[in-house]
Amino acid sequence: MRVKISFLRDQMSANTIPLHHQTLIAESLYQIIDGFGGDRNLFNFSSLKGTSKIQNGFMRFLSSKVTLVLSARSSEQMEQLVAKVFEMPYLAVGKMNLMPRSHEIIQDPEFNTKMRYLCISPMILVDPHKDPEKSQITIDPTSQEFSDILYEQTLDRMEKAGYSEADLNNFAEFDAQPDHEYVQKLNETGKKFARYYRAADGSTMMGYLLPFTLHAHPDVQKFIWEAGVGAMSEQGYGMVDLVKLGVA
């Protein structure tokens, strides 16, 4: 289940937050989720969106409207989270106070064996707690290694989520291919598709923001839509959205 919440920024609070702010959102949401006895691992969420300007590693919001997309594998727990958010006068993200105003349920797409996604929060390929050294390395997203690691991450998470061995055996087809033209264009202009991010405990890890096509079983597509792709999804990493027609 997906929900987009629209907030109004409290004009008396800060209008800037760090560009990399998933940890700040997680801290606030964890307090709410823990408060009603929810399971953090069921949730995923986007970065904050709004009219903004990037300055020296910070996002300065130019408008008062800010949105946040939440996703969860449990509709019941999602409904509890949203209800709790709207009971609060504001959601604090760092020194910015966001007052909830409205929300809308985002309908699930039709899940097919081929889906085109873009990242609306950074994708973490390697868990820094499992492989601290490799989590610091930029892996070529056009390589087979990139797709293989993502496959192993996804099946490991699905197994922990309760999928049976028989289910997992049906998910052998998996191939993630980034938009090659997008990657090439970034390389030619000197821009980055991968940057360092921090986990809640301060661990550093490489994260990716790029569009990609995923060939996989529809149940795998549904899992990624609800729970995110890659590692550290419970901390708000790896949320995807569908690539709209006409968008690379």
Secondary structure, DSSP 8 states (H G I E B T S, - for coil): -EEEEEEEE-TTS-SEEESS-HHHHHHHHHHHHHHTT--GGGEEE---BSSEEEETTEEEE-SSEEEEEEEES-HHHHHHHHHHHHHSS-EEETTEEEEEEEEEEE------SEEEEEESS-EE-S-TTT-TTGGGS---TTSHHHHHHHHHHHHHHHHHTT--HHHHHTT--EEEEE-HHHHHHHHHHT--SEEEEE-TTS-EEEEE---EEEEE-HHHHHHHHHH-SSB-GGGT---EEE--TT--
